[in-house]
């Protein structure tokens, strides 16, 4: 992290980073009455954040000693920067020594700690230990190269075409999980019904076929019925959602009545 801070400050002539009105920018002016960071103060802040993450369990207090303190606001950014540091270092060395091999990494995508490698001829799997430090353990989740889960998608290749639907690791848990609110919860009913249509929209966006969309949507609607939803209000919320997000669901149904008819 310190080397990345050095890299950022060495790329320009400004000496400080100023945070103001929800944005950050470089400046040469240090004002103690405003939030301004120098190179050293950013390093001190990072050191403090990574070494002062405490959590309690019962009457016990623990300090995290291994890894980035997840749950804090900057944790995703620190995780991204940590991984970027090693990836950038590896790619810079590789593009000068073997440009053909470097191009095999063109279709590798990472979102924080979830990584997907496509059409790399197995290059990443052969050399990931050369990229990341030994303390970082990588787990391979897919069993073969024609199917994998990435973020909230289950992706498979059929006849050279990507077929995808929603993936939720909680579906494999051997116990029941409370998902989405109950109608008796302390929230406005509009939000309760909006959460249902928002979940159906998410399923629609992550489904490449109407069959997958229908099966998963019906599971959600059955669950929400048991949690107190009124069918008429659900219908009203779904029609409104479809009319506002028609383009996102055209691959499922062409018009609102067809869309609602699929799942109700």
Rosetta blueprint (number, residue, H / E / L):
1 X L
2 X H
3 X H
4 X H
5 X H
6 X H
7 X H
8 X H
9 X H
10 X H
11 X L
12 X L
13 X L
14 X L
15 X L
16 X E
17 X E
18 X E
19 X E
20 X E
21 X L
22 X L
23 X E
24 X E
25 X E
26 X E
27 X E
28 X L
29 X L
30 X L
31 X L
32 X L
33 X L
34 X L
35 X E
36 X E
37 X E
38 X E
39 X H
40 X H
41 X H
42 X H
43 X H
44 X H
45 X H
46 X H
47 X H
48 X H
49 X H
50 X H
51 X H
52 X L
53 X L
54 X E
55 X E
56 X E
57 X E
58 X L
59 X L
60 X E
61 X E
62 X E
63 X E
64 X L
65 X L
66 X L
67 X L
68 X L
69 X L
70 X L
71 X L
72 X L
73 X L
74 X L
75 X H
76 X H
77 X H
78 X H
79 X H
80 X H
81 X H
82 X H
83 X H
84 X H
85 X H
86 X H
87 X H
88 X H
89 X H
90 X H
91 X H
92 X H
93 X H
94 X H
95 X H
96 X H
97 X H
98 X L
99 X H
100 X H
101 X H
102 X H
103 X H
104 X L
105 X L
106 X L
107 X L
108 X E
109 X E
110 X E
111 X E
112 X L
113 X L
114 X E
115 X E
116 X E
117 X E
118 X L
119 X L
120 X L
121 X L
122 X L
123 X H
124 X H
125 X H
126 X H
127 X H
128 X H
129 X H
130 X H
131 X H
132 X L
133 X L
134 X L
135 X L
136 X L
137 X L
138 X L
139 X L
140 X L
141 X L
142 X L
143 X L
144 X E
145 X L
146 X L
147 X E
148 X E
149 X E
150 X E
151 X L
152 X L
153 X E
154 X E
155 X E
156 X E
157 X E
158 X E
159 X L
160 X L
161 X E
162 X E
163 X E
164 X E
165 X E
166 X E
167 X L
168 X L
169 X H
170 X H
171 X H
172 X H
173 X L
174 X L
175 X L
176 X L
177 X L
178 X L
179 X L
180 X L
181 X L
182 X L
183 X L
184 X L
185 X L
186 X L
187 X L
188 X L
189 X H
190 X H
191 X H
192 X H
193 X H
194 X H
195 X H
196 X H
197 X H
198 X H
199 X H
200 X H
201 X H
202 X H
203 X H
204 X H
205 X H
206 X L
207 X L
208 X L
209 X L
210 X H
211 X H
212 X H
213 X H
214 X H
215 X H
216 X H
217 X H
218 X H
219 X H
220 X H
221 X H
222 X H
223 X H
224 X H
225 X H
226 X H
227 X L
228 X L
229 X L
230 X L
231 X H
232 X H
233 X H
234 X H
235 X H
236 X H
237 X H
238 X H
239 X H
240 X H
241 X H
242 X H
243 X H
244 X H
245 X L
246 X H
247 X H
248 X H
249 X H
250 X L
251 X L
252 X L
253 X L
254 X L
255 X L
256 X H
257 X H
258 X H
259 X H
260 X H
261 X H
262 X H
263 X H
264 X L
